[in-house]
Amino acid sequence: MPYYHKRCNGKIGLLTRKCTKCGKKWPISAWFQYPPPKDMTKFIVEKSSQPTTYASWADKVPFVNVIPRMLPNWPRWARILVLCILIAVIVVLTLLIRGL
């Protein structure tokens, strides 16, 4: 989510911490302040208007289509890959916690 300078509406670079319009530069501690400095504002980038595609059987079962609607519109192989990685991370963390 990008940050913008409130006075000139210039975009603030994440690495340079510098406004693209007026050139004002913030200290590195500005990224860790909560709330952010008063002259910075954060805009939430809206999701694309393209709806997520999912299996048609999800509309027939109650409350199943709620989760796919929140997910990004990635290809099926990417969603399966992310699910496999997530399960692998959970299994590894569980084994590390149990000490096996």
Secondary structure as the mmCIF struct_conf table of DSSP 4:
data_model
#
loop_
_struct_conf.conf_type_id
_struct_conf.id
_struct_conf.beg_label_comp_id
_struct_conf.beg_label_asym_id
_struct_conf.beg_label_seq_id
_struct_conf.end_label_comp_id
_struct_conf.end_label_asym_id
_struct_conf.end_label_seq_id
STRN STRN1 TYR A 3 HIS A 5
TURN_TY1_P TURN_TY1_P1 LYS A 6 CYS A 8
HELX_LH_PP_P HELX_LH_PP_P1 GLY A 10 GLY A 10
STRN STRN2 LYS A 11 ILE A 12
HELX_LH_PP_P HELX_LH_PP_P2 GLY A 13 GLY A 13
TURN_TY1_P TURN_TY1_P2 LEU A 14 THR A 16
STRN STRN3 LYS A 18 CYS A 19
TURN_TY1_P TURN_TY1_P3 THR A 20 CYS A 22
STRN STRN4 LYS A 25 LYS A 25
HELX_RH_3T_P HELX_RH_3T_P1 ILE A 28 PHE A 32
BEND BEND1 TYR A 34 PRO A 35
HELX_LH_PP_P HELX_LH_PP_P3 PRO A 36 PRO A 37
TURN_TY1_P TURN_TY1_P4 LYS A 38 ASP A 39
STRN STRN5 MET A 40 LYS A 42
HELX_LH_PP_P HELX_LH_PP_P4 ILE A 44 SER A 48
BEND BEND2 SER A 49 GLN A 50
HELX_LH_PP_P HELX_LH_PP_P5 PRO A 51 THR A 53
HELX_RH_3T_P HELX_RH_3T_P2 SER A 56 ASP A 59
TURN_TY1_P TURN_TY1_P5 LYS A 60 LYS A 60
BEND BEND3 VAL A 61 VAL A 61
TURN_TY1_P TURN_TY1_P6 PRO A 62 ASN A 65
HELX_RH_AL_P HELX_RH_AL_P1 VAL A 66 MET A 70
BEND BEND4 LEU A 71 LEU A 71
HELX_RH_AL_P HELX_RH_AL_P2 ARG A 76 ARG A 98
TURN_TY1_P TURN_TY1_P7 GLY A 99 GLY A 99
#
